[in-house]
């Protein structure tokens, strides 16, 4: 195993979803990519990836944006973790979370049945609708996306 971190921005493919709340994970990775100063490239795992370091002397990271819908991202993420020899404890999935305020980010280890199905990044790519179960080792960085208040 390596000391590399796999940071996955969950979202949905296609221009019609580009600025949708479900793509906030991919938007976060776009910002990280601009700070690293590099662009994403196609990878055989059905994802766009960028390899780099977070800062001078910082940790080695692989930023990945799966080309699948977020609720079936398990296959591409598992393939990337295997390809780069990254242990589950070094995988962070970035996704939207409607139950926390818009300007809030929370880190969560494990999860439960109520979590986004996009967190289905278990070591087994099927069934595709799994969750970040407690003990899975994966971490979820949840970016708040509160619904507007209706009068």
N, C-alpha and C positions, 0 to 999 in steps of 0.2 A: 504494500500500500504506500501511497505517496502523501506528502503534506499539502497537496493541491486541494483547493476548494472548488466545488462545482456549484455555481450560482445560476439557478434556472428562473427565467422570467416567464411565468405562465400567462397564457392568453389564447386568443383565437386567430386563425389565419385569415388573410384577406383584407383588402382596403376598407371594406364596410365595417370592420371591427377595430380599425387602427386607433381610434380615440375613444373606444368603449371602455367602461370601467373594468371589464374583465381583462383588459390588456395593460393594466397598470403595472403588472410585473415586467412586461416587456418594455414599458416606458422607463422603468427604473434601470433596466439593463442598458437601454440606449444612453441614459445619462452616465452610467459607469463607463461605457465604451468611449464616450466623448472625453471623459477625464483620463482614461488610459491612453487615448490618442490613436485608436485603431478602429477598424471596422469588422463586421461579422462576415464569416465565410460559410459556405455550405459544407455540411458534414454528412457522412454516409448514414448517420443515426437518425436522419429525418429532422435535423435541427440546424439552425445557424449558430455558429460558435465563434468566440473570440478568446484567444489565449493571451494572458498578460500578467502583470503584477499590479497590485493596488499600492501605488506609491513606490518610491525608491526603497529597495530592500524589503518591500512589503510582501505579503503572501502571494504565491502563485495562484491564479484563478483561471477557471474556464467559465466564461459567461455563455449561457445557452438559451436560445429561444426556440422551443420545439415548434415544428411546422404542423402540429396536430391541434385539434381543439383541446382546451384545457382539461376537459373531463376524461380524455384518453391520452394524457401525456406520459403515462407510466412507461410505455415501451421505449420511446426516444430517450427519456431520462435514464432509465435503467441501462440502455445501450451505451450512453455516454459515460456513466459511472464505471461500467465494465471496461470500456475502451481506454479510459484514462486511469484505471486502477484506483478509483476513489472510493473510500469506505463510506458507508451511510452517514456516519457522524460528521462528514465533511461536505454534505449536500444541503443547500439552502434553497427552498422554493419560495419565490416572491410572488404573491398573488393579492387580489383585492379582498377586502373584508367589509361587508356592508354593516356589520354590527358594531363597528368602532368609528369614532369621528373622523371626518375627512382629513384632518391634519395630524393624524396619529399613526405611528408605526409600532407594531408589537412583534416580538420574536416568540415563537412557540415551539416547544419540543414535543413531538407526538401530537395526538389529537383524538378525535372521536367521530361518531357517526354524523354529527352536524357539520363537519368541516367540508370545505369545498372538495368536490370529487376530483378537481384538478390536482389535488395533492396525492393522487393515486400513483405515487412514484415508488412503490414497493420494489423489491428486488425481482419480483415476478411480474412480467408485463401483462399477464392476464390472470383473473378477469380485469378488464381495464378500469372498472369503477370500484377502486379500493380507496381507502383513506390514509391519512398520516397517523396510523394507529400508534398508541403509546408504546414505545419499545421498538418502533421502526427505525429509530436513530436519525431520521430526517428532521430538519428544522424548517419551520415555515415563518417567513417574514411577511406579516400581514399589513397591508397598507389600507388605512381607513377610507371608506367611500360611503358616507352616510346618505341615505335617501333624503330628498328635500321634504320639509314639513309642509303638509297640505292644509289649507285653511278650511 
